[in-house]
């Protein structure tokens, strides 16, 4: 049997979860070479620098 939640989570609880998700979302930074938005500590997808 698959585990099912015993009680429905409140909207407040859902909102709290979404809030932490937004905080954990990776921040986009501008590439120093071409100025396009990219993930920090990653290669730029446009100029590969
Ligand atoms: Zn770039």
mmCIF file of the protein (N, C-alpha, C, O) and its ligand, coordinates in Angstrom:
data_MODEL
# 
_entry.id   MODEL 
# 
loop_
_entity.id 
_entity.type 
_entity.pdbx_number_of_molecules 
1 polymer     1 
2 non-polymer 1 
# 
_entity_poly.entity_id                      1 
_entity_poly.type                           'polypeptide(L)' 
_entity_poly.nstd_linkage                   no 
_entity_poly.nstd_monomer                   no 
_entity_poly.pdbx_seq_one_letter_code       
;(UNK)(UNK)(UNK)(UNK)(UNK)(UNK)(UNK)(UNK)(UNK)(UNK)(UNK)(UNK)(UNK)(UNK)(UNK)(UNK)
(UNK)(UNK)(UNK)(UNK)(UNK)(UNK)(UNK)(UNK)(UNK)(UNK)(UNK)(UNK)(UNK)(UNK)(UNK)(UNK)
(UNK)(UNK)(UNK)(UNK)(UNK)(UNK)(UNK)(UNK)(UNK)(UNK)(UNK)(UNK)(UNK)(UNK)(UNK)(UNK)
(UNK)
;
_entity_poly.pdbx_seq_one_letter_code_can   XXXXXXXXXXXXXXXXXXXXXXXXXXXXXXXXXXXXXXXXXXXXXXXXX 
_entity_poly.pdbx_strand_id                 A 
# 
loop_
_entity_poly_seq.entity_id 
_entity_poly_seq.num 
_entity_poly_seq.mon_id 
_entity_poly_seq.hetero 
1 1  UNK n 
1 2  UNK n 
1 3  UNK n 
1 4  UNK n 
1 5  UNK n 
1 6  UNK n 
1 7  UNK n 
1 8  UNK n 
1 9  UNK n 
1 10 UNK n 
1 11 UNK n 
1 12 UNK n 
1 13 UNK n 
1 14 UNK n 
1 15 UNK n 
1 16 UNK n 
1 17 UNK n 
1 18 UNK n 
1 19 UNK n 
1 20 UNK n 
1 21 UNK n 
1 22 UNK n 
1 23 UNK n 
1 24 UNK n 
1 25 UNK n 
1 26 UNK n 
1 27 UNK n 
1 28 UNK n 
1 29 UNK n 
1 30 UNK n 
1 31 UNK n 
1 32 UNK n 
1 33 UNK n 
1 34 UNK n 
1 35 UNK n 
1 36 UNK n 
1 37 UNK n 
1 38 UNK n 
1 39 UNK n 
1 40 UNK n 
1 41 UNK n 
1 42 UNK n 
1 43 UNK n 
1 44 UNK n 
1 45 UNK n 
1 46 UNK n 
1 47 UNK n 
1 48 UNK n 
1 49 UNK n 
# 
loop_
_struct_asym.id 
_struct_asym.entity_id 
A 1 
B 2 
# 
loop_
_chem_comp.id 
_chem_comp.type 
_chem_comp.mon_nstd_flag 
UNK 'L-peptide linking' . 
ZN  non-polymer         . 
# 
_pdbx_entity_nonpoly.entity_id   2 
_pdbx_entity_nonpoly.name        ? 
_pdbx_entity_nonpoly.comp_id     ZN 
# 
_pdbx_nonpoly_scheme.asym_id         B 
_pdbx_nonpoly_scheme.entity_id       2 
_pdbx_nonpoly_scheme.mon_id          ZN 
_pdbx_nonpoly_scheme.ndb_seq_num     1 
_pdbx_nonpoly_scheme.pdb_seq_num     101 
_pdbx_nonpoly_scheme.auth_seq_num    101 
_pdbx_nonpoly_scheme.pdb_mon_id      ZN 
_pdbx_nonpoly_scheme.auth_mon_id     ZN 
_pdbx_nonpoly_scheme.pdb_strand_id   A 
_pdbx_nonpoly_scheme.pdb_ins_code    . 
# 
loop_
_atom_site.group_PDB 
_atom_site.id 
_atom_site.type_symbol 
_atom_site.label_atom_id 
_atom_site.label_alt_id 
_atom_site.label_comp_id 
_atom_site.label_asym_id 
_atom_site.label_entity_id 
_atom_site.label_seq_id 
_atom_site.pdbx_PDB_ins_code 
_atom_site.Cartn_x 
_atom_site.Cartn_y 
_atom_site.Cartn_z 
_atom_site.occupancy 
_atom_site.B_iso_or_equiv 
_atom_site.pdbx_formal_charge 
_atom_site.auth_seq_id 
_atom_site.auth_comp_id 
_atom_site.auth_asym_id 
_atom_site.auth_atom_id 
_atom_site.pdbx_PDB_model_num 
ATOM   1   N  N  . UNK A 1 1  ? 0.845  -1.207 0.000   1.00 0.00 ? 1   UNK A N  1 
ATOM   2   C  CA . UNK A 1 1  ? 0.000  0.000  0.000   1.00 0.00 ? 1   UNK A CA 1 
ATOM   3   C  C  . UNK A 1 1  ? 0.876  1.250  0.000   1.00 0.00 ? 1   UNK A C  1 
ATOM   4   O  O  . UNK A 1 1  ? 1.864  1.346  0.727   1.00 0.00 ? 1   UNK A O  1 
ATOM   5   N  N  . UNK A 1 2  ? 0.487  2.179  -0.820  1.00 0.00 ? 2   UNK A N  1 
ATOM   6   C  CA . UNK A 1 2  ? 1.251  3.433  -0.902  1.00 0.00 ? 2   UNK A CA 1 
ATOM   7   C  C  . UNK A 1 2  ? 0.929  4.309  0.294   1.00 0.00 ? 2   UNK A C  1 
ATOM   8   O  O  . UNK A 1 2  ? -0.231 4.394  0.698   1.00 0.00 ? 2   UNK A O  1 
ATOM   9   N  N  . UNK A 1 3  ? 1.935  4.965  0.870   1.00 0.00 ? 3   UNK A N  1 
ATOM   10  C  CA . UNK A 1 3  ? 1.673  5.836  2.018   1.00 0.00 ? 3   UNK A CA 1 
ATOM   11  C  C  . UNK A 1 3  ? 0.882  7.075  1.611   1.00 0.00 ? 3   UNK A C  1 
ATOM   12  O  O  . UNK A 1 3  ? 1.268  7.806  0.699   1.00 0.00 ? 3   UNK A O  1 
ATOM   13  N  N  . UNK A 1 4  ? -0.224 7.294  2.302   1.00 0.00 ? 4   UNK A N  1 
ATOM   14  C  CA . UNK A 1 4  ? -1.064 8.450  2.004   1.00 0.00 ? 4   UNK A CA 1 
ATOM   15  C  C  . UNK A 1 4  ? -1.049 9.430  3.186   1.00 0.00 ? 4   UNK A C  1 
ATOM   16  O  O  . UNK A 1 4  ? -0.964 9.009  4.339   1.00 0.00 ? 4   UNK A O  1 
ATOM   17  N  N  . UNK A 1 5  ? -1.131 10.715 2.903   1.00 0.00 ? 5   UNK A N  1 
ATOM   18  C  CA . UNK A 1 5  ? -1.191 11.681 4.009   1.00 0.00 ? 5   UNK A CA 1 
ATOM   19  C  C  . UNK A 1 5  ? -2.502 11.564 4.757   1.00 0.00 ? 5   UNK A C  1 
ATOM   20  O  O  . UNK A 1 5  ? -3.566 11.462 4.147   1.00 0.00 ? 5   UNK A O  1 
ATOM   21  N  N  . UNK A 1 6  ? -2.423 11.580 6.113   1.00 0.00 ? 6   UNK A N  1 
ATOM   22  C  CA . UNK A 1 6  ? -3.632 11.391 6.933   1.00 0.00 ? 6   UNK A CA 1 
ATOM   23  C  C  . UNK A 1 6  ? -4.518 12.622 6.892   1.00 0.00 ? 6   UNK A C  1 
ATOM   24  O  O  . UNK A 1 6  ? -5.744 12.522 6.927   1.00 0.00 ? 6   UNK A O  1 
ATOM   25  N  N  . UNK A 1 7  ? -3.879 13.793 6.817   1.00 0.00 ? 7   UNK A N  1 
ATOM   26  C  CA . UNK A 1 7  ? -4.660 15.032 6.813   1.00 0.00 ? 7   UNK A CA 1 
ATOM   27  C  C  . UNK A 1 7  ? -4.227 15.928 5.663   1.00 0.00 ? 7   UNK A C  1 
ATOM   28  O  O  . UNK A 1 7  ? -3.076 15.902 5.227   1.00 0.00 ? 7   UNK A O  1 
ATOM   29  N  N  . UNK A 1 8  ? -5.165 16.709 5.191   1.00 0.00 ? 8   UNK A N  1 
ATOM   30  C  CA . UNK A 1 8  ? -4.877 17.659 4.112   1.00 0.00 ? 8   UNK A CA 1 
ATOM   31  C  C  . UNK A 1 8  ? -4.082 18.821 4.693   1.00 0.00 ? 8   UNK A C  1 
ATOM   32  O  O  . UNK A 1 8  ? -4.416 19.341 5.757   1.00 0.00 ? 8   UNK A O  1 
ATOM   33  N  N  . UNK A 1 9  ? -3.027 19.224 3.989   1.00 0.00 ? 9   UNK A N  1 
ATOM   34  C  CA . UNK A 1 9  ? -2.222 20.358 4.460   1.00 0.00 ? 9   UNK A CA 1 
ATOM   35  C  C  . UNK A 1 9  ? -2.955 21.659 4.182   1.00 0.00 ? 9   UNK A C  1 
ATOM   36  O  O  . UNK A 1 9  ? -3.565 21.834 3.127   1.00 0.00 ? 9   UNK A O  1 
ATOM   37  N  N  . UNK A 1 10 ? -2.884 22.569 5.149   1.00 0.00 ? 10  UNK A N  1 
ATOM   38  C  CA . UNK A 1 10 ? -3.568 23.855 5.015   1.00 0.00 ? 10  UNK A CA 1 
ATOM   39  C  C  . UNK A 1 10 ? -2.900 24.726 3.958   1.00 0.00 ? 10  UNK A C  1 
ATOM   40  O  O  . UNK A 1 10 ? -1.748 24.501 3.586   1.00 0.00 ? 10  UNK A O  1 
ATOM   41  N  N  . UNK A 1 11 ? -3.633 25.716 3.484   1.00 0.00 ? 11  UNK A N  1 
ATOM   42  C  CA . UNK A 1 11 ? -3.079 26.635 2.479   1.00 0.00 ? 11  UNK A CA 1 
ATOM   43  C  C  . UNK A 1 11 ? -1.889 27.394 3.045   1.00 0.00 ? 11  UNK A C  1 
ATOM   44  O  O  . UNK A 1 11 ? -0.939 27.704 2.327   1.00 0.00 ? 11  UNK A O  1 
ATOM   45  N  N  . UNK A 1 12 ? -1.952 27.697 4.367   1.00 0.00 ? 12  UNK A N  1 
ATOM   46  C  CA . UNK A 1 12 ? -0.847 28.408 5.009   1.00 0.00 ? 12  UNK A CA 1 
ATOM   47  C  C  . UNK A 1 12 ? 0.420  27.559 4.931   1.00 0.00 ? 12  UNK A C  1 
ATOM   48  O  O  . UNK A 1 12 ? 1.503  28.060 4.627   1.00 0.00 ? 12  UNK A O  1 
ATOM   49  N  N  . UNK A 1 13 ? 0.266  26.284 5.207   1.00 0.00 ? 13  UNK A N  1 
ATOM   50  C  CA . UNK A 1 13 ? 1.406  25.376 5.177   1.00 0.00 ? 13  UNK A CA 1 
ATOM   51  C  C  . UNK A 1 13 ? 1.958  25.258 3.743   1.00 0.00 ? 13  UNK A C  1 
ATOM   52  O  O  . UNK A 1 13 ? 3.171  25.237 3.531   1.00 0.00 ? 13  UNK A O  1 
ATOM   53  N  N  . UNK A 1 14 ? 1.052  25.185 2.783   1.00 0.00 ? 14  UNK A N  1 
ATOM   54  C  CA . UNK A 1 14 ? 1.465  25.110 1.378   1.00 0.00 ? 14  UNK A CA 1 
ATOM   55  C  C  . UNK A 1 14 ? 2.272  26.348 1.006   1.00 0.00 ? 14  UNK A C  1 
ATOM   56  O  O  . UNK A 1 14 ? 3.315  26.260 0.358   1.00 0.00 ? 14  UNK A O  1 
ATOM   57  N  N  . UNK A 1 15 ? 1.754  27.530 1.442   1.00 0.00 ? 15  UNK A N  1 
ATOM   58  C  CA . UNK A 1 15 ? 2.420  28.789 1.145   1.00 0.00 ? 15  UNK A CA 1 
ATOM   59  C  C  . UNK A 1 15 ? 3.806  28.849 1.729   1.00 0.00 ? 15  UNK A C  1 
ATOM   60  O  O  . UNK A 1 15 ? 4.734  29.364 1.106   1.00 0.00 ? 15  UNK A O  1 
ATOM   61  N  N  . UNK A 1 16 ? 3.946  28.314 2.943   1.00 0.00 ? 16  UNK A N  1 
ATOM   62  C  CA . UNK A 1 16 ? 5.265  28.305 3.595   1.00 0.00 ? 16  UNK A CA 1 
ATOM   63  C  C  . UNK A 1 16 ? 6.244  27.470 2.792   1.00 0.00 ? 16  UNK A C  1 
ATOM   64  O  O  . UNK A 1 16 ? 7.409  27.833 2.634   1.00 0.00 ? 16  UNK A O  1 
ATOM   65  N  N  . UNK A 1 17 ? 5.747  26.333 2.282   1.00 0.00 ? 17  UNK A N  1 
ATOM   66  C  CA . UNK A 1 17 ? 6.602  25.441 1.505   1.00 0.00 ? 17  UNK A CA 1 
ATOM   67  C  C  . UNK A 1 17 ? 7.058  26.144 0.226   1.00 0.00 ? 17  UNK A C  1 
ATOM   68  O  O  . UNK A 1 17 ? 8.227  26.073 -0.152  1.00 0.00 ? 17  UNK A O  1 
ATOM   69  N  N  . UNK A 1 18 ? 6.121  26.818 -0.431  1.00 0.00 ? 18  UNK A N  1 
ATOM   70  C  CA . UNK A 1 18 ? 6.454  27.522 -1.673  1.00 0.00 ? 18  UNK A CA 1 
ATOM   71  C  C  . UNK A 1 18 ? 7.465  28.634 -1.425  1.00 0.00 ? 18  UNK A C  1 
ATOM   72  O  O  . UNK A 1 18 ? 8.320  28.918 -2.264  1.00 0.00 ? 18  UNK A O  1 
ATOM   73  N  N  . UNK A 1 19 ? 7.348  29.266 -0.235  1.00 0.00 ? 19  UNK A N  1 
ATOM   74  C  CA . UNK A 1 19 ? 8.255  30.360 0.110   1.00 0.00 ? 19  UNK A CA 1 
ATOM   75  C  C  . UNK A 1 19 ? 9.692  29.840 0.206   1.00 0.00 ? 19  UNK A C  1 
ATOM   76  O  O  . UNK A 1 19 ? 10.614 30.452 -0.333  1.00 0.00 ? 19  UNK A O  1 
ATOM   77  N  N  . UNK A 1 20 ? 9.877  28.712 0.895   1.00 0.00 ? 20  UNK A N  1 
ATOM   78  C  CA . UNK A 1 20 ? 11.223 28.163 1.030   1.00 0.00 ? 20  UNK A CA 1 
ATOM   79  C  C  . UNK A 1 20 ? 11.741 27.715 -0.330  1.00 0.00 ? 20  UNK A C  1 
ATOM   80  O  O  . UNK A 1 20 ? 12.942 27.768 -0.597  1.00 0.00 ? 20  UNK A O  1 
ATOM   81  N  N  . UNK A 1 21 ? 10.831 27.275 -1.181  1.00 0.00 ? 21  UNK A N  1 
ATOM   82  C  CA . UNK A 1 21 ? 11.238 26.838 -2.515  1.00 0.00 ? 21  UNK A CA 1 
ATOM   83  C  C  . UNK A 1 21 ? 11.771 28.040 -3.306  1.00 0.00 ? 21  UNK A C  1 
ATOM   84  O  O  . UNK A 1 21 ? 12.762 27.938 -4.029  1.00 0.00 ? 21  UNK A O  1 
ATOM   85  N  N  . UNK A 1 22 ? 11.095 29.166 -3.150  1.00 0.00 ? 22  UNK A N  1 
ATOM   86  C  CA . UNK A 1 22 ? 11.520 30.376 -3.855  1.00 0.00 ? 22  UNK A CA 1 
ATOM   87  C  C  . UNK A 1 22 ? 12.898 30.820 -3.374  1.00 0.00 ? 22  UNK A C  1 
ATOM   88  O  O  . UNK A 1 22 ? 13.724 31.279 -4.163  1.00 0.00 ? 22  UNK A O  1 
ATOM   89  N  N  . UNK A 1 23 ? 13.138 30.676 -2.054  1.00 0.00 ? 23  UNK A N  1 
ATOM   90  C  CA . UNK A 1 23 ? 14.421 31.085 -1.494  1.00 0.00 ? 23  UNK A CA 1 
ATOM   91  C  C  . UNK A 1 23 ? 15.528 30.185 -2.036  1.00 0.00 ? 23  UNK A C  1 
ATOM   92  O  O  . UNK A 1 23 ? 16.619 30.654 -2.361  1.00 0.00 ? 23  UNK A O  1 
ATOM   93  N  N  . UNK A 1 24 ? 15.233 28.880 -2.130  1.00 0.00 ? 24  UNK A N  1 
ATOM   94  C  CA . UNK A 1 24 ? 16.242 27.930 -2.586  1.00 0.00 ? 24  UNK A CA 1 
ATOM   95  C  C  . UNK A 1 24 ? 16.462 27.975 -4.095  1.00 0.00 ? 24  UNK A C  1 
ATOM   96  O  O  . UNK A 1 24 ? 17.409 27.374 -4.603  1.00 0.00 ? 24  UNK A O  1 
ATOM   97  N  N  . UNK A 1 25 ? 15.593 28.684 -4.811  1.00 0.00 ? 25  UNK A N  1 
ATOM   98  C  CA . UNK A 1 25 ? 15.728 28.754 -6.263  1.00 0.00 ? 25  UNK A CA 1 
ATOM   99  C  C  . UNK A 1 25 ? 17.038 29.442 -6.638  1.00 0.00 ? 25  UNK A C  1 
ATOM   100 O  O  . UNK A 1 25 ? 17.330 30.510 -6.100  1.00 0.00 ? 25  UNK A O  1 
ATOM   101 N  N  . UNK A 1 26 ? 17.834 28.875 -7.538  1.00 0.00 ? 26  UNK A N  1 
ATOM   102 C  CA . UNK A 1 26 ? 19.119 29.478 -7.885  1.00 0.00 ? 26  UNK A CA 1 
ATOM   103 C  C  . UNK A 1 26 ? 18.965 30.872 -8.477  1.00 0.00 ? 26  UNK A C  1 
ATOM   104 O  O  . UNK A 1 26 ? 18.148 31.099 -9.370  1.00 0.00 ? 26  UNK A O  1 
ATOM   105 N  N  . UNK A 1 27 ? 19.755 31.786 -7.971  1.00 0.00 ? 27  UNK A N  1 
ATOM   106 C  CA . UNK A 1 27 ? 19.709 33.163 -8.428  1.00 0.00 ? 27  UNK A CA 1 
ATOM   107 C  C  . UNK A 1 27 ? 20.483 33.284 -9.734  1.00 0.00 ? 27  UNK A C  1 
ATOM   108 O  O  . UNK A 1 27 ? 21.585 32.751 -9.865  1.00 0.00 ? 27  UNK A O  1 
ATOM   109 N  N  . UNK A 1 28 ? 19.902 33.982 -10.690 1.00 0.00 ? 28  UNK A N  1 
ATOM   110 C  CA . UNK A 1 28 ? 20.584 34.172 -11.964 1.00 0.00 ? 28  UNK A CA 1 
ATOM   111 C  C  . UNK A 1 28 ? 21.489 35.394 -11.877 1.00 0.00 ? 28  UNK A C  1 
ATOM   112 O  O  . UNK A 1 28 ? 21.118 36.427 -11.319 1.00 0.00 ? 28  UNK A O  1 
ATOM   113 N  N  . UNK A 1 29 ? 22.662 35.254 -12.431 1.00 0.00 ? 29  UNK A N  1 
ATOM   114 C  CA . UNK A 1 29 ? 23.604 36.370 -12.447 1.00 0.00 ? 29  UNK A CA 1 
ATOM   115 C  C  . UNK A 1 29 ? 23.910 36.736 -13.900 1.00 0.00 ? 29  UNK A C  1 
ATOM   116 O  O  . UNK A 1 29 ? 23.752 35.924 -14.811 1.00 0.00 ? 29  UNK A O  1 
ATOM   117 N  N  . UNK A 1 30 ? 24.347 37.963 -14.087 1.00 0.00 ? 30  UNK A N  1 
ATOM   118 C  CA . UNK A 1 30 ? 24.675 38.415 -15.435 1.00 0.00 ? 30  UNK A CA 1 
ATOM   119 C  C  . UNK A 1 30 ? 26.078 37.969 -15.802 1.00 0.00 ? 30  UNK A C  1 
ATOM   120 O  O  . UNK A 1 30 ? 27.001 38.045 -14.991 1.00 0.00 ? 30  UNK A O  1 
ATOM   121 N  N  . UNK A 1 31 ? 26.224 37.507 -17.026 1.00 0.00 ? 31  UNK A N  1 
ATOM   122 C  CA . UNK A 1 31 ? 27.538 37.095 -17.512 1.00 0.00 ? 31  UNK A CA 1 
ATOM   123 C  C  . UNK A 1 31 ? 28.415 38.341 -17.663 1.00 0.00 ? 31  UNK A C  1 
ATOM   124 O  O  . UNK A 1 31 ? 27.987 39.367 -18.192 1.00 0.00 ? 31  UNK A O  1 
ATOM   125 N  N  . UNK A 1 32 ? 29.656 38.218 -17.181 1.00 0.00 ? 32  UNK A N  1 
ATOM   126 C  CA . UNK A 1 32 ? 30.559 39.358 -17.251 1.00 0.00 ? 32  UNK A CA 1 
ATOM   127 C  C  . UNK A 1 32 ? 31.012 39.647 -18.664 1.00 0.00 ? 32  UNK A C  1 
ATOM   128 O  O  . UNK A 1 32 ? 31.509 40.736 -18.949 1.00 0.00 ? 32  UNK A O  1 
ATOM   129 N  N  . UNK A 1 33 ? 30.845 38.678 -19.557 1.00 0.00 ? 33  UNK A N  1 
ATOM   130 C  CA . UNK A 1 33 ? 31.330 38.853 -20.929 1.00 0.00 ? 33  UNK A CA 1 
ATOM   131 C  C  . UNK A 1 33 ? 30.233 39.359 -21.876 1.00 0.00 ? 33  UNK A C  1 
ATOM   132 O  O  . UNK A 1 33 ? 30.423 40.353 -22.576 1.00 0.00 ? 33  UNK A O  1 
ATOM   133 N  N  . UNK A 1 34 ? 29.078 38.663 -21.891 1.00 0.00 ? 34  UNK A N  1 
ATOM   134 C  CA . UNK A 1 34 ? 28.035 39.035 -22.854 1.00 0.00 ? 34  UNK A CA 1 
ATOM   135 C  C  . UNK A 1 34 ? 26.831 39.699 -22.189 1.00 0.00 ? 34  UNK A C  1 
ATOM   136 O  O  . UNK A 1 34 ? 25.979 40.257 -22.881 1.00 0.00 ? 34  UNK A O  1 
ATOM   137 N  N  . UNK A 1 35 ? 26.744 39.646 -20.835 1.00 0.00 ? 35  UNK A N  1 
ATOM   138 C  CA . UNK A 1 35 ? 25.651 40.317 -20.137 1.00 0.00 ? 35  UNK A CA 1 
ATOM   139 C  C  . UNK A 1 35 ? 24.366 39.526 -20.087 1.00 0.00 ? 35  UNK A C  1 
ATOM   140 O  O  . UNK A 1 35 ? 23.353 40.041 -19.613 1.00 0.00 ? 35  UNK A O  1 
ATOM   141 N  N  . UNK A 1 36 ? 24.370 38.280 -20.564 1.00 0.00 ? 36  UNK A N  1 
ATOM   142 C  CA . UNK A 1 36 ? 23.172 37.435 -20.524 1.00 0.00 ? 36  UNK A CA 1 
ATOM   143 C  C  . UNK A 1 36 ? 23.030 36.849 -19.130 1.00 0.00 ? 36  UNK A C  1 
ATOM   144 O  O  . UNK A 1 36 ? 24.014 36.718 -18.401 1.00 0.00 ? 36  UNK A O  1 
ATOM   145 N  N  . UNK A 1 37 ? 21.782 36.491 -18.753 1.00 0.00 ? 37  UNK A N  1 
ATOM   146 C  CA . UNK A 1 37 ? 21.550 35.882 -17.452 1.00 0.00 ? 37  UNK A CA 1 
ATOM   147 C  C  . UNK A 1 37 ? 22.002 34.432 -17.484 1.00 0.00 ? 37  UNK A C  1 
ATOM   148 O  O  . UNK A 1 37 ? 21.736 33.701 -18.437 1.00 0.00 ? 37  UNK A O  1 
ATOM   149 N  N  . UNK A 1 38 ? 22.701 34.027 -16.409 1.00 0.00 ? 38  UNK A N  1 
ATOM   150 C  CA . UNK A 1 38 ? 23.171 32.651 -16.343 1.00 0.00 ? 38  UNK A CA 1 
ATOM   151 C  C  . UNK A 1 38 ? 23.241 32.207 -14.896 1.00 0.00 ? 38  UNK A C  1 
ATOM   152 O  O  . UNK A 1 38 ? 23.147 33.033 -13.987 1.00 0.00 ? 38  UNK A O  1 
ATOM   153 N  N  . UNK A 1 39 ? 23.406 30.897 -14.669 1.00 0.00 ? 39  UNK A N  1 
ATOM   154 C  CA . UNK A 1 39 ? 23.512 30.360 -13.323 1.00 0.00 ? 39  UNK A CA 1 
ATOM   155 C  C  . UNK A 1 39 ? 24.903 30.660 -12.777 1.00 0.00 ? 39  UNK A C  1 
ATOM   156 O  O  . UNK A 1 39 ? 25.894 30.526 -13.496 1.00 0.00 ? 39  UNK A O  1 
ATOM   157 N  N  . UNK A 1 40 ? 24.986 31.069 -11.496 1.00 0.00 ? 40  UNK A N  1 
ATOM   158 C  CA . UNK A 1 40 ? 26.300 31.351 -10.930 1.00 0.00 ? 40  UNK A CA 1 
ATOM   159 C  C  . UNK A 1 40 ? 27.160 30.088 -10.813 1.00 0.00 ? 40  UNK A C  1 
ATOM   160 O  O  . UNK A 1 40 ? 26.637 28.991 -10.619 1.00 0.00 ? 40  UNK A O  1 
ATOM   161 N  N  . UNK A 1 41 ? 28.440 30.247 -10.930 1.00 0.00 ? 41  UNK A N  1 
ATOM   162 C  CA . UNK A 1 41 ? 29.437 29.169 -10.865 1.00 0.00 ? 41  UNK A CA 1 
ATOM   163 C  C  . UNK A 1 41 ? 29.251 28.160 -12.003 1.00 0.00 ? 41  UNK A C  1 
ATOM   164 O  O  . UNK A 1 41 ? 29.647 27.000 -11.890 1.00 0.00 ? 41  UNK A O  1 
ATOM   165 N  N  . UNK A 1 42 ? 28.643 28.620 -13.096 1.00 0.00 ? 42  UNK A N  1 
ATOM   166 C  CA . UNK A 1 42 ? 28.475 27.735 -14.259 1.00 0.00 ? 42  UNK A CA 1 
ATOM   167 C  C  . UNK A 1 42 ? 28.986 28.473 -15.510 1.00 0.00 ? 42  UNK A C  1 
ATOM   168 O  O  . UNK A 1 42 ? 29.136 29.694 -15.535 1.00 0.00 ? 42  UNK A O  1 
ATOM   169 N  N  . UNK A 1 43 ? 29.238 27.678 -16.517 1.00 0.00 ? 43  UNK A N  1 
ATOM   170 C  CA . UNK A 1 43 ? 29.671 28.273 -17.784 1.00 0.00 ? 43  UNK A CA 1 
ATOM   171 C  C  . UNK A 1 43 ? 28.517 29.015 -18.408 1.00 0.00 ? 43  UNK A C  1 
ATOM   172 O  O  . UNK A 1 43 ? 27.372 28.569 -18.323 1.00 0.00 ? 43  UNK A O  1 
ATOM   173 N  N  . UNK A 1 44 ? 28.800 30.149 -19.039 1.00 0.00 ? 44  UNK A N  1 
ATOM   174 C  CA . UNK A 1 44 ? 27.763 30.906 -19.731 1.00 0.00 ? 44  UNK A CA 1 
ATOM   175 C  C  . UNK A 1 44 ? 27.352 30.112 -20.970 1.00 0.00 ? 44  UNK A C  1 
ATOM   176 O  O  . UNK A 1 44 ? 28.206 29.648 -21.725 1.00 0.00 ? 44  UNK A O  1 
ATOM   177 N  N  . UNK A 1 45 ? 26.066 29.959 -21.173 1.00 0.00 ? 45  UNK A N  1 
ATOM   178 C  CA . UNK A 1 45 ? 25.554 29.183 -22.292 1.00 0.00 ? 45  UNK A CA 1 
ATOM   179 C  C  . UNK A 1 45 ? 25.690 29.893 -23.631 1.00 0.00 ? 45  UNK A C  1 
ATOM   180 O  O  . UNK A 1 45 ? 25.498 29.276 -24.679 1.00 0.00 ? 45  UNK A O  1 
ATOM   181 N  N  . UNK A 1 46 ? 26.015 31.162 -23.611 1.00 0.00 ? 46  UNK A N  1 
ATOM   182 C  CA . UNK A 1 46 ? 26.080 31.935 -24.864 1.00 0.00 ? 46  UNK A CA 1 
ATOM   183 C  C  . UNK A 1 46 ? 27.508 32.090 -25.376 1.00 0.00 ? 46  UNK A C  1 
ATOM   184 O  O  . UNK A 1 46 ? 27.791 31.838 -26.547 1.00 0.00 ? 46  UNK A O  1 
ATOM   185 N  N  . UNK A 1 47 ? 28.411 32.511 -24.474 1.00 0.00 ? 47  UNK A N  1 
ATOM   186 C  CA . UNK A 1 47 ? 29.784 32.747 -24.959 1.00 0.00 ? 47  UNK A CA 1 
ATOM   187 C  C  . UNK A 1 47 ? 30.756 31.701 -24.427 1.00 0.00 ? 47  UNK A C  1 
ATOM   188 O  O  . UNK A 1 47 ? 31.921 31.686 -24.824 1.00 0.00 ? 47  UNK A O  1 
ATOM   189 N  N  . UNK A 1 48 ? 30.287 30.813 -23.520 1.00 0.00 ? 48  UNK A N  1 
ATOM   190 C  CA . UNK A 1 48 ? 31.108 29.718 -22.962 1.00 0.00 ? 48  UNK A CA 1 
ATOM   191 C  C  . UNK A 1 48 ? 32.394 30.229 -22.295 1.00 0.00 ? 48  UNK A C  1 
ATOM   192 O  O  . UNK A 1 48 ? 33.451 29.604 -22.385 1.00 0.00 ? 48  UNK A O  1 
ATOM   193 N  N  . UNK A 1 49 ? 32.273 31.376 -21.629 1.00 0.00 ? 49  UNK A N  1 
ATOM   194 C  CA . UNK A 1 49 ? 33.460 31.921 -20.955 1.00 0.00 ? 49  UNK A CA 1 
ATOM   195 C  C  . UNK A 1 49 ? 33.225 32.034 -19.468 1.00 0.00 ? 49  UNK A C  1 
ATOM   196 O  O  . UNK A 1 49 ? 34.112 32.472 -18.735 1.00 0.00 ? 49  UNK A O  1 
HETATM 197 ZN ZN . ZN  B 2 .  ? 28.379 35.106 -21.650 1.00 0.00 ? 101 ZN  A ZN 1 
# 
